[in-house]
Amino acid sequence: MTLLKVGYDLMLEEQRVRDDFRNRPYQLDKEVSDKTSLLYAEQTQFLTQ
């Protein structure tokens, strides 16, 4: 079974999206170090509901 270049490129892009989605919470947690700010509170308010 061979994989066409288009199929291979799609597979790589799907993997990149999955990796990005998995790593995003950790990346954002590092970037938003001031968890007492109003912006942080507004952005995370929905999590407490």
N, CA, C and O of each residue as an XYZ file, in Angstrom:
196
protein
N       0.847     -1.175      0.000
C       0.000      0.000      0.000
C       0.893      1.240      0.000
O       1.786      1.373      0.838
N       0.650      2.119     -0.923
C       1.438      3.341     -0.988
C       0.579      4.518     -0.558
O      -0.646      4.503     -0.676
N       1.252      5.519     -0.063
C       0.565      6.719      0.395
C       0.930      7.855     -0.554
O       2.103      8.193     -0.714
N      -0.072      8.429     -1.168
C       0.176      9.544     -2.071
C       0.723     10.728     -1.287
O       0.509     10.834     -0.079
N       1.426     11.613     -1.973
C       2.007     12.787     -1.321
C       0.927     13.623     -0.645
O       1.144     14.133      0.454
N      -0.212     13.770     -1.273
C      -1.298     14.554     -0.683
C      -1.759     13.911      0.618
O      -1.969     14.605      1.613
N      -1.916     12.613      0.617
C      -2.320     11.901      1.825
C      -1.277     12.002      2.917
O      -1.607     12.151      4.094
N      -0.017     11.921      2.524
C       1.079     12.038      3.489
C       1.118     13.440      4.095
O       1.275     13.593      5.307
N       0.976     14.462      3.248
C       0.962     15.841      3.739
C      -0.208     16.067      4.690
O      -0.064     16.747      5.705
N      -1.360     15.499      4.363
C      -2.525     15.621      5.234
C      -2.271     14.943      6.571
O      -2.630     15.479      7.619
N      -1.660     13.779      6.541
C      -1.349     13.061      7.769
C      -0.396     13.882      8.645
O      -0.584     13.960      9.859
N       0.614     14.486      8.041
C       1.558     15.315      8.795
C       0.873     16.536      9.400
O       1.141     16.895     10.547
N       0.000     17.168      8.641
C      -0.713     18.347      9.143
C      -1.646     17.976     10.286
O      -1.746     18.715     11.265
N      -2.329     16.841     10.176
C      -3.197     16.389     11.266
C      -2.388     16.126     12.529
O      -2.830     16.454     13.630
N      -1.215     15.542     12.377
C      -0.347     15.287     13.527
C       0.115     16.594     14.156
O       0.172     16.714     15.380
N       0.447     17.577     13.313
C       0.877     18.877     13.823
C      -0.239     19.547     14.616
O       0.007     20.122     15.676
N      -1.463     19.474     14.104
C      -2.609     20.068     14.790
C      -2.854     19.359     16.117
O      -3.108     20.015     17.127
N      -2.782     18.029     16.130
C      -2.968     17.279     17.383
C      -1.908     17.646     18.407
O      -2.216     17.846     19.582
N      -0.662     17.735     17.966
C       0.425     18.109     18.877
C       0.215     19.514     19.426
O       0.391     19.756     20.620
N      -0.163     20.437     18.546
C      -0.402     21.814     18.978
C      -1.551     21.870     19.978
O      -1.457     22.558     20.994
N      -2.626     21.154     19.696
C      -3.791     21.143     20.585
C      -3.430     20.549     21.943
O      -3.899     21.033     22.973
N      -2.607     19.517     21.954
C      -2.203     18.874     23.197
C      -1.266     19.770     24.011
O      -1.345     19.800     25.239
N      -0.386     20.496     23.328
C       0.606     21.314     24.024
C       0.111     22.713     24.372
O       0.731     23.393     25.189
N      -0.989     23.158     23.775
C      -1.463     24.529     23.978
C      -1.728     24.874     25.443
O      -1.305     25.946     25.874
N      -2.398     24.040     26.232
C      -2.644     24.415     27.635
C      -1.352     24.653     28.416
O      -1.280     25.576     29.227
N      -0.347     23.840     28.181
C       0.929     24.002     28.883
C       1.628     25.287     28.442
O       2.207     26.005     29.257
N       1.566     25.563     27.147
C       2.193     26.768     26.618
C       1.508     28.010     27.177
O       2.181     28.951     27.596
N       0.186     28.022     27.186
C      -0.539     29.177     27.701
C      -0.312     29.352     29.191
O      -0.235     30.482     29.674
N      -0.205     28.263     29.925
C       0.047     28.357     31.362
C       1.399     29.016     31.626
O       1.541     29.788     32.574
N       2.381     28.712     30.795
C       3.700     29.337     30.949
C       3.660     30.812     30.566
O       4.301     31.642     31.211
N       2.902     31.139     29.512
C       2.846     32.520     29.028
C       2.075     33.424     29.978
O       2.426     34.593     30.142
N       1.043     32.904     30.597
C       0.213     33.707     31.498
C       0.653     33.410     32.921
O       0.046     32.592     33.613
N       1.700     34.073     33.346
C       2.234     33.796     34.681
C       1.535     34.609     35.760
O       1.550     34.215     36.926
N       0.920     35.740     35.397
C       0.210     36.561     36.378
C      -1.242     36.108     36.442
O      -2.101     36.635     35.734
N      -1.502     35.139     37.286
C      -2.845     34.569     37.369
C      -3.783     35.395     38.249
O      -4.920     34.988     38.485
N      -3.325     36.542     38.734
C      -4.186     37.420     39.527
C      -4.730     38.566     38.694
O      -5.524     39.363     39.195
N      -4.326     38.669     37.442
C      -4.756     39.787     36.607
C      -6.229     39.654     36.232
O      -6.788     38.557     36.213
N      -6.832     40.785     35.936
C      -8.233     40.819     35.531
C      -8.426     40.056     34.219
O      -9.419     39.347     34.055
N      -7.493     40.196     33.298
C      -7.583     39.492     32.017
C      -7.615     37.985     32.226
O      -8.425     37.290     31.613
N      -6.742     37.478     33.084
C      -6.719     36.039     33.363
C      -8.047     35.599     33.978
O      -8.592     34.559     33.606
N      -8.563     36.383     34.911
C      -9.827     36.044     35.563
C     -10.965     35.989     34.546
O     -11.799     35.084     34.589
N     -10.997     36.956     33.637
C     -12.053     36.981     32.622
C     -11.936     35.791     31.671
O     -12.944     35.201     31.284
N     -10.723     35.446     31.300
C     -10.520     34.367     30.336
C     -10.778     32.988     30.935
O     -11.079     32.051     30.196
N     -10.669     32.842     32.236
C     -10.840     31.533     32.865
C     -12.122     31.416     33.681
O     -12.356     30.389     34.318
N     -12.936     32.433     33.671
C     -14.165     32.428     34.461
C     -15.083     31.271     34.074
O     -15.707     30.664     34.944
N     -15.175     30.960     32.795
C     -16.072     29.892     32.348
C     -15.679     28.531     32.914
O     -16.517     27.632     32.978
N     -14.430     28.362     33.322
C     -13.988     27.074     33.855
C     -14.599     26.775     35.218
O     -14.722     25.611     35.599
N     -14.979     27.801     35.944
C     -15.524     27.601     37.287
C     -17.028     27.385     37.272
O     -17.622     27.106     38.314
N     -17.637     27.508     36.137
C     -19.097     27.351     36.069
C     -19.500     25.912     35.904
O     -20.690     25.609     35.830
